[in-house]
């Protein structure tokens, strides 16, 4: 008979998942790796559970439990904790797992929203970001990130959940791709490059589709959209140029954000640097003339070559 102190050996059939677990996705390939480890070495870290008739509810160790069922283990080691109330249970799930880097952000965001609602009912008011972060053992930055995920339209959240069910190596779309595309489109809308919400959505969808088709692969590439927006704000890139490049991103599946950035911000930056070089050369020639220094034969040849290059360049 199990004694509810220390480490207990409990039949896997007497355990059940915690409904408050923010981990909603259990990938088969990752479970297979853990299952092989348990088969060879056993369960090295006991599960953490609480008693609730007719058995026990898992606080920590659902993946180990799933593997134990697959392997047909008779018993698993477990530490039995006192039963928490519903709000404490949800808070404990966050506290136990908050250091787990392999937690998927979107399922965690859903549970954070549930925690916020429960706290609101208990307190009679909504918790601040700082309070919610403390309750969930999360930083305010992570709270904002999860709320940004929940603010995405439902179709994007569904796509992300479908993507999460794939093995990690087969995933082409991540929450960061969608969030960065959203921020970039919003920045361009604020600078008047995009006229309305429809245009904002068209750009976001175009960028997301480029990731899904693997035309785009770098998570940071959508951030270039915000840099285009800042260049427009500083009058470094004309609004018409930025709009032309955004239209290409939307209308041409193969056209990347990186190409749009190169053909707008990078092109202007390069021209500006060339302009500075030309100004410095002009000032240097003026200075040499004022000093009364005759050009050497080598300088004459270099300036002659430069003159030819400039004429050819200006003819286009």
Sine and cosine of phi, psi and omega as CSV:
sin_phi,cos_phi,sin_psi,cos_psi,sin_omega,cos_omega
0.00,0.00,0.69,-0.72,-0.02,-1.00
-0.97,0.26,0.69,-0.73,0.10,-1.00
-0.96,-0.28,0.77,-0.64,-0.15,-0.99
-0.98,0.21,0.72,0.69,0.13,-0.99
-0.64,-0.77,0.49,-0.87,0.03,-1.00
0.90,0.43,-0.49,-0.87,0.00,-1.00
-1.00,-0.08,0.79,-0.61,0.01,-1.00
-0.94,-0.35,0.45,-0.89,0.14,-0.99
-0.97,-0.24,0.91,-0.42,-0.13,-0.99
-0.84,-0.54,0.65,-0.76,0.06,-1.00
-0.92,0.40,0.73,-0.69,0.00,-1.00
-0.82,0.57,-0.51,0.86,-0.01,-1.00
-0.92,0.38,-0.28,0.96,0.01,-1.00
-1.00,-0.03,0.05,1.00,0.02,-1.00
-0.95,-0.32,0.45,-0.89,0.09,-1.00
-0.58,-0.82,0.41,-0.91,-0.04,-1.00
-0.90,0.43,0.44,-0.90,0.08,-1.00
-0.99,0.10,0.85,-0.53,-0.02,-1.00
-0.90,0.43,-0.26,0.97,-0.01,-1.00
-1.00,-0.07,0.06,1.00,-0.02,-1.00
-0.90,0.43,0.87,-0.49,0.04,-1.00
-0.92,0.40,-0.29,0.96,0.06,-1.00
-0.98,0.19,0.94,-0.34,0.00,-1.00
-0.97,-0.22,-0.35,0.94,-0.09,-1.00
-0.95,-0.31,0.81,-0.59,0.08,-1.00
-0.84,-0.55,0.98,-0.19,-0.09,-1.00
-0.97,0.23,0.70,-0.71,-0.08,-1.00
-0.87,0.49,-0.66,0.75,-0.06,-1.00
-0.91,0.42,-0.61,0.79,0.01,-1.00
-0.95,0.31,-0.60,0.80,0.05,-1.00
-0.91,0.41,-0.59,0.81,0.01,-1.00
-0.89,0.46,-0.65,0.76,0.03,-1.00
-0.89,0.45,-0.71,0.70,0.01,-1.00
-0.91,0.41,-0.61,0.79,0.00,-1.00
-0.89,0.46,-0.66,0.75,0.04,-1.00
-0.89,0.45,-0.64,0.77,0.02,-1.00
-0.90,0.44,-0.70,0.71,0.00,-1.00
-0.92,0.40,-0.60,0.80,0.02,-1.00
-0.88,0.47,-0.61,0.79,-0.06,-1.00
-1.00,0.07,-0.57,0.82,-0.14,-0.99
-0.86,-0.51,-0.16,0.99,-0.09,-1.00
0.99,0.13,0.00,-1.00,0.04,-1.00
-1.00,0.07,0.94,-0.33,-0.09,-1.00
-0.99,0.13,-0.49,0.87,-0.01,-1.00
-0.93,-0.37,0.88,-0.47,-0.03,-1.00
-0.87,0.49,0.49,-0.87,0.14,-0.99
-0.95,0.31,0.33,-0.94,0.14,-0.99
-0.89,-0.45,0.80,-0.61,-0.11,-0.99
-0.66,-0.75,0.19,-0.98,0.22,-0.98
-0.74,-0.68,0.45,-0.89,-0.08,-1.00
-0.99,0.13,0.76,-0.65,0.11,-0.99
-0.48,-0.88,0.93,-0.36,-0.09,-1.00
-0.81,0.59,0.66,-0.75,0.24,0.97
-1.00,-0.05,0.32,0.95,-0.01,-1.00
-0.30,-0.95,-0.79,-0.61,-0.04,-1.00
-0.72,-0.70,0.49,-0.87,0.05,-1.00
-0.93,-0.37,0.68,-0.74,-0.10,-1.00
-0.99,0.12,0.78,-0.62,0.16,-0.99
-1.00,-0.07,-0.64,0.76,-0.02,-1.00
-0.56,-0.83,0.81,-0.59,0.07,-1.00
0.87,-0.49,0.42,0.91,-0.04,-1.00
-0.89,0.45,-0.59,0.81,0.01,-1.00
-0.91,0.42,-0.67,0.74,0.04,-1.00
-0.88,0.47,-0.63,0.77,0.03,-1.00
-0.90,0.44,-0.70,0.71,0.02,-1.00
-0.87,0.49,-0.66,0.75,0.02,-1.00
-0.92,0.40,-0.62,0.78,0.02,-1.00
-0.88,0.48,-0.64,0.77,0.05,-1.00
-0.89,0.45,-0.69,0.73,0.00,-1.00
-0.88,0.47,-0.63,0.78,-0.04,-1.00
-0.99,0.14,-0.15,0.99,0.01,-1.00
0.95,0.31,0.53,0.85,0.01,-1.00
-0.93,0.38,0.62,-0.79,-0.01,-1.00
-0.97,0.24,-0.62,0.79,-0.07,-1.00
-0.65,-0.76,0.46,-0.89,0.14,-0.99
-0.76,-0.65,0.57,-0.82,0.05,-1.00
-0.96,0.28,0.64,-0.77,-0.03,-1.00
-0.48,-0.88,0.59,-0.81,0.13,-0.99
-0.98,-0.18,0.81,-0.58,-0.07,-1.00
-0.99,-0.10,0.84,-0.54,0.02,-1.00
-0.97,-0.24,0.34,-0.94,0.13,-0.99
-0.88,0.48,0.51,-0.86,-0.02,-1.00
-0.94,0.33,0.81,-0.58,0.04,-1.00
-0.99,0.10,0.31,-0.95,0.15,-0.99
-0.97,0.23,0.18,-0.98,-0.11,-0.99
-0.82,0.57,-0.67,0.74,0.00,-1.00
-0.93,0.36,-0.68,0.73,0.04,-1.00
-0.89,0.46,-0.62,0.79,0.01,-1.00
-0.86,0.51,-0.73,0.69,-0.01,-1.00
-0.92,0.40,-0.66,0.75,0.03,-1.00
-0.90,0.43,-0.62,0.79,0.02,-1.00
-0.91,0.41,-0.60,0.80,0.01,-1.00
-0.88,0.47,-0.65,0.76,0.06,-1.00
-0.92,0.38,-0.70,0.72,-0.05,-1.00
-0.90,0.44,-0.65,0.76,-0.03,-1.00
-0.92,0.38,-0.61,0.79,-0.18,-0.98
-0.96,-0.27,0.02,1.00,-0.17,-0.99
-0.90,0.43,-0.29,0.96,0.03,-1.00
-1.00,-0.04,-0.01,1.00,-0.04,-1.00
-0.98,0.21,0.93,-0.37,-0.05,-1.00
-0.96,0.27,-0.33,0.94,-0.07,-1.00
-1.00,0.01,0.15,0.99,0.10,-0.99
-0.94,0.35,0.68,-0.74,0.02,-1.00
-0.99,0.15,0.74,-0.67,-0.12,-0.99
-0.89,0.46,-0.69,0.72,-0.12,-0.99
-0.91,0.41,-0.74,0.67,0.08,-1.00
-0.85,0.52,-0.60,0.80,0.04,-1.00
-0.90,0.44,-0.62,0.79,0.02,-1.00
-0.89,0.46,-0.65,0.76,0.03,-1.00
-0.88,0.48,-0.67,0.74,0.00,-1.00
-0.94,0.34,-0.55,0.84,0.05,-1.00
-0.90,0.43,-0.64,0.77,0.05,-1.00
-0.89,0.46,-0.62,0.79,0.03,-1.00
-0.92,0.40,-0.66,0.76,0.05,-1.00
-0.88,0.48,-0.68,0.73,0.00,-1.00
-0.87,0.49,-0.67,0.75,-0.01,-1.00
-0.92,0.40,-0.66,0.75,-0.01,-1.00
-0.92,0.40,-0.65,0.76,0.03,-1.00
-0.91,0.41,-0.62,0.79,0.02,-1.00
-0.87,0.50,-0.68,0.73,0.02,-1.00
-0.91,0.41,-0.67,0.74,-0.04,-1.00
-0.93,0.36,-0.68,0.73,-0.07,-1.00
-1.00,0.04,-0.35,0.94,-0.08,-1.00
0.99,0.15,0.17,0.99,0.06,-1.00
-0.37,-0.93,0.31,-0.95,0.03,-1.00
-0.98,0.22,0.67,-0.75,0.06,-1.00
-0.95,0.32,0.49,-0.87,0.12,-0.99
-0.95,0.31,0.18,-0.98,0.04,-1.00
-0.86,0.51,-0.66,0.75,-0.01,-1.00
-0.90,0.44,-0.68,0.73,0.01,-1.00
-0.91,0.41,-0.67,0.74,-0.01,-1.00
-0.90,0.43,-0.64,0.77,0.04,-1.00
-0.88,0.47,-0.66,0.76,0.01,-1.00
-0.91,0.41,-0.66,0.75,-0.01,-1.00
-0.91,0.42,-0.58,0.81,-0.06,-1.00
-0.99,-0.13,0.07,1.00,-0.04,-1.00
0.86,0.52,0.66,0.75,-0.01,-1.00
-0.81,-0.58,0.44,-0.90,0.10,-0.99
-0.97,0.26,0.32,-0.95,0.04,-1.00
-0.89,0.46,-0.56,0.83,0.03,-1.00
-0.88,0.48,-0.65,0.76,0.03,-1.00
-0.93,0.36,-0.60,0.80,0.05,-1.00
-0.87,0.49,-0.71,0.70,0.01,-1.00
-0.89,0.45,-0.64,0.77,0.00,-1.00
-0.89,0.46,-0.71,0.71,0.00,-1.00
-0.92,0.40,-0.60,0.80,0.03,-1.00
-0.93,0.37,-0.57,0.82,0.06,-1.00
-0.90,0.44,-0.59,0.81,0.06,-1.00
-0.90,0.43,-0.68,0.73,-0.02,-1.00
-0.93,0.36,-0.37,0.93,0.01,-1.00
-0.99,0.16,-0.17,0.99,0.03,-1.00
-0.92,0.39,0.52,-0.86,0.08,-1.00
-0.84,0.54,0.46,-0.89,-0.11,-0.99
-0.86,0.50,-0.59,0.81,-0.05,-1.00
-0.90,0.44,-0.57,0.82,0.06,-1.00
-0.93,0.36,-0.65,0.76,0.01,-1.00
-0.91,0.42,-0.60,0.80,0.05,-1.00
-0.91,0.42,-0.69,0.72,0.03,-1.00
-0.86,0.50,-0.67,0.74,-0.02,-1.00
-0.92,0.40,-0.64,0.77,0.04,-1.00
-0.91,0.41,-0.63,0.77,0.06,-1.00
-0.89,0.45,-0.64,0.77,0.00,-1.00
-0.91,0.41,-0.60,0.80,-0.03,-1.00
-0.90,0.43,-0.40,0.92,-0.02,-1.00
-0.98,0.21,-0.20,0.98,0.03,-1.00
-0.99,0.15,0.38,-0.92,0.19,-0.98
-0.84,0.54,0.54,-0.84,-0.09,-1.00
-0.83,0.56,-0.63,0.78,-0.05,-1.00
-0.94,0.34,-0.26,0.97,0.01,-1.00
-0.99,-0.13,-0.08,1.00,-0.03,-1.00
-0.98,0.20,0.75,-0.67,0.03,-1.00
-0.92,-0.38,-0.28,0.96,-0.04,-1.00
-0.85,-0.53,0.74,-0.67,0.03,-1.00
-0.83,-0.56,0.21,-0.98,0.03,-1.00
-0.88,0.47,-0.56,0.83,0.00,-1.00
-0.91,0.41,-0.61,0.79,0.05,-1.00
-0.85,0.53,-0.74,0.67,-0.06,-1.00
-0.94,0.34,-0.67,0.74,-0.01,-1.00
-0.91,0.42,-0.68,0.73,0.00,-1.00
-0.92,0.40,-0.62,0.78,0.06,-1.00
-0.90,0.44,-0.63,0.78,0.02,-1.00
-0.90,0.43,-0.73,0.68,0.00,-1.00
-0.90,0.45,-0.67,0.74,-0.02,-1.00
-0.90,0.44,-0.70,0.71,0.02,-1.00
-0.89,0.45,-0.63,0.78,0.02,-1.00
-0.90,0.44,-0.67,0.74,0.00,-1.00
-0.88,0.47,-0.66,0.76,0.01,-1.00
-0.93,0.37,-0.58,0.81,0.04,-1.00
-0.91,0.41,-0.64,0.77,0.00,-1.00
-0.90,0.43,-0.49,0.87,0.00,-1.00
-1.00,-0.04,0.13,0.99,0.07,-1.00
0.98,0.22,0.20,0.98,0.05,-1.00
-0.97,0.24,-0.56,0.83,0.08,-1.00
-0.94,-0.34,0.72,-0.70,-0.17,-0.99
-0.99,0.12,-0.56,0.83,-0.13,-0.99
-0.50,-0.86,0.03,-1.00,-0.04,-1.00
-0.89,0.45,-0.55,0.84,0.02,-1.00
-0.90,0.43,-0.69,0.72,0.03,-1.00
-0.90,0.44,-0.61,0.79,0.03,-1.00
-0.89,0.46,-0.69,0.72,0.00,-1.00
-0.93,0.37,-0.62,0.78,0.02,-1.00
-0.87,0.49,-0.65,0.76,0.02,-1.00
-0.93,0.37,-0.72,0.69,0.00,-1.00
-0.86,0.52,-0.72,0.69,-0.01,-1.00
-0.89,0.45,-0.64,0.77,0.01,-1.00
-0.88,0.47,-0.70,0.72,-0.01,-1.00
-0.92,0.39,-0.69,0.73,0.02,-1.00
-0.87,0.49,-0.68,0.73,0.00,-1.00
-0.90,0.43,-0.53,0.85,0.04,-1.00
-0.91,0.41,-0.59,0.81,0.08,-1.00
-0.94,0.35,-0.67,0.75,-0.03,-1.00
-0.90,0.43,-0.55,0.83,0.03,-1.00
-1.00,0.00,0.01,1.00,0.03,-1.00
0.91,0.41,0.35,0.94,0.19,-0.98
-0.92,0.38,-0.63,0.78,0.09,-1.00
-0.95,-0.32,0.63,-0.77,0.00,-1.00
-0.74,-0.67,-0.35,0.94,-0.05,-1.00
-1.00,0.06,0.83,-0.56,-0.01,-1.00
-0.87,0.50,-0.54,0.84,-0.09,-1.00
-0.99,0.12,-0.16,0.99,-0.07,-1.00
-0.85,0.53,-0.67,0.75,0.02,-1.00
-0.87,0.49,-0.34,0.94,0.03,-1.00
-0.91,0.43,-0.34,0.94,0.03,-1.00
-0.91,0.42,-0.40,0.92,0.05,-1.00
-0.89,0.46,-0.68,0.73,0.03,-1.00
-0.91,0.41,-0.55,0.83,0.03,-1.00
-0.93,0.36,-0.56,0.83,0.10,-1.00
-0.90,0.43,-0.68,0.73,0.00,-1.00
-0.88,0.48,-0.68,0.74,0.01,-1.00
-0.91,0.41,-0.59,0.81,0.03,-1.00
-0.91,0.42,-0.59,0.81,0.07,-1.00
-0.92,0.39,-0.69,0.73,-0.01,-1.00
-0.87,0.48,-0.57,0.82,-0.01,-1.00
-1.00,0.01,0.13,0.99,0.00,-1.00
0.88,0.48,0.45,0.89,0.07,-1.00
-1.00,0.06,-0.46,0.89,0.06,-1.00
-0.79,-0.62,0.71,-0.70,-0.01,-1.00
-0.94,0.33,0.48,-0.88,0.02,-1.00
-0.89,0.46,-0.57,0.82,0.00,-1.00
-0.92,0.39,-0.62,0.79,0.05,-1.00
-0.91,0.42,-0.71,0.71,0.00,-1.00
-0.89,0.46,-0.67,0.74,0.01,-1.00
-0.90,0.44,-0.64,0.77,0.03,-1.00
-0.86,0.51,-0.68,0.73,-0.03,-1.00
-0.95,0.33,-0.61,0.79,0.04,-1.00
-0.91,0.42,-0.62,0.79,0.05,-1.00
-0.88,0.47,-0.61,0.80,0.03,-1.00
-0.91,0.41,-0.65,0.76,0.02,-1.00
-0.87,0.50,-0.68,0.73,-0.06,-1.00
-0.96,0.29,-0.65,0.76,-0.15,-0.99
-1.00,-0.01,-0.35,0.94,-0.06,-1.00
-0.90,-0.43,0.95,-0.32,-0.04,-1.00
-0.84,0.55,-0.52,0.85,-0.06,-1.00
-1.00,0.06,-0.18,0.98,-0.08,-1.00
-0.99,0.11,0.83,-0.55,-0.12,-0.99
-0.99,-0.13,0.27,-0.96,0.09,-1.00
-0.89,0.45,-0.60,0.80,0.02,-1.00
-0.88,0.47,-0.63,0.78,0.05,-1.00
-0.92,0.40,-0.66,0.75,0.03,-1.00
-0.89,0.46,-0.65,0.76,0.03,-1.00
-0.90,0.43,-0.69,0.72,0.00,-1.00
-0.88,0.47,-0.65,0.76,-0.07,-1.00
-0.99,0.12,0.01,1.00,0.05,-1.00
-0.83,-0.56,-0.98,0.19,-0.09,-1.00
-0.91,0.41,-0.76,0.65,-0.03,-1.00
-0.89,0.46,-0.65,0.76,0.00,-1.00
-0.88,0.47,-0.68,0.73,0.01,-1.00
-0.92,0.38,-0.68,0.73,0.02,-1.00
-0.87,0.50,-0.67,0.74,-0.02,-1.00
-0.91,0.42,-0.69,0.73,0.02,-1.00
-0.89,0.45,-0.63,0.78,0.01,-1.00
-0.90,0.44,-0.66,0.75,0.03,-1.00
-0.91,0.42,-0.64,0.77,0.04,-1.00
-0.90,0.44,-0.63,0.77,0.04,-1.00
-0.87,0.49,-0.67,0.74,0.03,-1.00
-0.90,0.44,-0.65,0.76,0.04,-1.00
-0.89,0.46,-0.68,0.73,0.00,-1.00
-0.90,0.44,-0.65,0.76,0.03,-1.00
-0.89,0.45,-0.67,0.75,0.01,-1.00
-0.91,0.41,-0.64,0.77,0.02,-1.00
-0.91,0.42,-0.67,0.74,0.02,-1.00
-0.87,0.50,-0.71,0.70,0.01,-1.00
-0.90,0.45,-0.60,0.80,0.00,-1.00
-0.92,0.39,-0.66,0.75,0.02,-1.00
-0.92,0.40,-0.64,0.77,0.06,-1.00
-0.88,0.48,-0.67,0.75,0.00,-1.00
-0.90,0.44,-0.66,0.75,0.00,-1.00
-0.91,0.42,-0.62,0.78,0.01,-1.00
-0.92,0.40,-0.68,0.74,0.00,-1.00
-0.90,0.44,-0.54,0.84,0.03,-1.00
-0.97,0.22,-0.22,0.98,0.00,-1.00
0.97,0.23,0.37,0.93,0.00,-1.00
-1.00,0.08,0.81,-0.59,0.05,-1.00
-0.96,0.29,0.63,-0.77,0.04,-1.00
-0.93,0.37,0.63,-0.77,0.09,-1.00
-0.97,0.25,0.22,-0.98,0.01,-1.00
-0.89,0.46,-0.62,0.79,0.02,-1.00
-0.90,0.44,-0.64,0.77,0.03,-1.00
-0.91,0.41,-0.64,0.77,0.03,-1.00
-0.87,0.50,-0.68,0.73,-0.01,-1.00
-0.91,0.42,-0.69,0.72,0.00,-1.00
-0.90,0.45,-0.67,0.74,-0.01,-1.00
-0.94,0.35,-0.53,0.85,0.06,-1.00
-0.90,0.43,-0.70,0.72,0.05,-1.00
-0.89,0.45,-0.66,0.75,0.02,-1.00
-0.90,0.44,-0.64,0.77,0.01,-1.00
-0.88,0.48,-0.68,0.73,0.04,-1.00
-0.90,0.45,-0.68,0.73,-0.01,-1.00
-0.90,0.44,-0.64,0.77,0.01,-1.00
-0.91,0.41,-0.68,0.73,0.00,-1.00
-0.89,0.45,-0.69,0.72,0.01,-1.00
-0.90,0.44,-0.65,0.76,-0.02,-1.00
-0.90,0.43,-0.70,0.71,-0.03,-1.00
-0.94,0.34,-0.47,0.88,0.08,-1.00
-0.94,0.34,-0.34,0.94,0.09,-1.00
0.97,0.22,0.00,0.00,0.00,0.00
